Amino acid sequence: MIGWLNIGSLLLGLVAWILPVLSLIGNKKHEYSNWGILAVLSISACAISISFQMFYHYHLVKIEDWTALMDTTRAVVIATAVLLVFTLLLNGLTFIVYQKNKK
């Protein structure tokens, strides 16, 4: 059951990146009404993805699997930072495109 946290984290991370891209593609068709909802869903998916990783690391601490923690913590921190930065950049770009096309 705990292994599903990593899979869920990966899938939600992909959702966090796909939603702003869909919003940008929709902007080419001049559909601006749903960019805010997609941005909120994207940031929420990113937050839940990061939370899943925190729950998984808590599980490793609880079972005292120190080797797994030492092996994976650096990669998880880097992946989390990349997920967060790119999610925020994509949603920021979506906002900028929306504001530019609104005028």
C-alpha positions in Angstrom: 0.0 0.0 0.0 2.8 2.4 0.8 4.4 1.9 -2.6 1.4 3.5 -4.2 2.5 6.8 -2.6 5.5 7.0 -5.1 3.3 6.1 -8.1 0.7 8.6 -7.0 3.3 11.2 -6.5 4.7 10.7 -10.0 1.3 10.8 -11.6 0.2 13.9 -9.7 3.5 15.6 -10.7 2.7 14.9 -14.3 -0.8 16.2 -13.9 0.7 19.4 -12.3 2.7 20.0 -15.5 0.1 18.8 -18.0 -2.7 21.1 -16.8 -0.9 24.4 -17.5 0.2 23.1 -20.9 -3.5 22.3 -21.7 -4.4 25.8 -20.6 -1.8 27.3 -22.9 -3.0 25.1 -25.8 -6.5 26.3 -25.1 -5.4 29.9 -25.2 -4.4 29.4 -28.8 -8.0 28.7 -29.5 -9.0 31.8 -27.5 -10.6 29.9 -24.6 -9.7 31.9 -21.6 -12.4 31.0 -19.2 -10.8 28.0 -17.5 -7.2 29.0 -16.9 -7.8 29.8 -13.3 -9.4 26.5 -12.5 -6.6 24.6 -14.3 -4.0 26.7 -12.4 -5.5 25.8 -9.0 -5.8 22.2 -9.9 -2.2 22.2 -11.1 -0.8 23.7 -7.9 -3.0 21.4 -5.9 -1.7 18.4 -7.7 1.9 19.6 -7.1 1.2 20.0 -3.4 -0.4 16.6 -3.0 2.5 15.0 -4.9 5.0 16.6 -2.5 2.8 15.5 0.4 2.9 11.9 -0.8 6.7 12.0 -0.8 6.6 13.4 2.8 4.3 10.6 3.8 6.6 8.0 2.2 9.6 9.4 4.0 7.7 9.4 7.2 7.0 5.7 6.6 10.7 5.0 6.1 11.5 6.7 9.3 8.8 4.8 11.2 10.1 1.5 10.0 13.7 2.7 10.6 14.9 2.0 7.0 17.8 4.4 7.3 19.6 3.0 4.3 16.6 3.7 2.0 16.4 7.3 3.5 20.1 7.9 2.9 19.9 6.5 -0.7 16.8 8.4 -1.8 16.6 11.7 0.1 18.8 13.7 -2.2 17.0 12.6 -5.3 13.6 13.3 -3.8 14.7 16.8 -2.7 16.0 17.6 -6.2 12.8 16.1 -7.9 10.6 18.0 -5.5 12.4 21.3 -6.2 12.2 20.7 -10.0 8.5 19.8 -9.7 7.7 22.9 -7.7 9.7 25.4 -9.8 8.4 24.1 -13.1 4.8 24.0 -11.9 5.1 27.6 -10.7 6.8 28.7 -13.9 4.2 27.0 -16.1 1.3 28.5 -14.1 3.0 31.9 -14.2 3.4 31.7 -17.9 -0.2 30.8 -18.3 -1.2 33.8 -16.2 1.0 36.1 -18.3 -0.5 34.8 -21.5 -4.0 35.2 -20.1 -3.3 38.8 -19.1 -1.7 39.6 -22.4 -4.6 38.1 -24.4 -7.2 39.7 -22.2 -6.3 43.2 -23.3 
